[in-house]
Amino acid sequence: MAAFENLVFAEIVGTIFYTFFGLVLLLACWWLIEAVTPFSLRRELEEDQNMAIAVVMGSMFLALAIIIAAVIQT
């Protein structure tokens, strides 16, 4: 119980807020990428099972997550 004594309510609220803020930014980036590409990414990933697009999208989301985490942390 000693670990929870130093925890401030504002830190908990801030963590929850920035978690949802990061998720919203990632979803917005997905929708932006989906709108810019001339083909449906969802169809390419689900139906055609295009592994190249899956790897590129996964790496883009990892990069976005690192950038968002760095911005939130400062």
Buried (B, 14 or more C-beta within 10 A) or exposed (E): EEEEEEEEEEEEEEEEEBEEEBEEBBEEBBEEBEEEEEEEBEEBBEEEEBEEBEEEBEEEBEEBBEEBEEEBEE
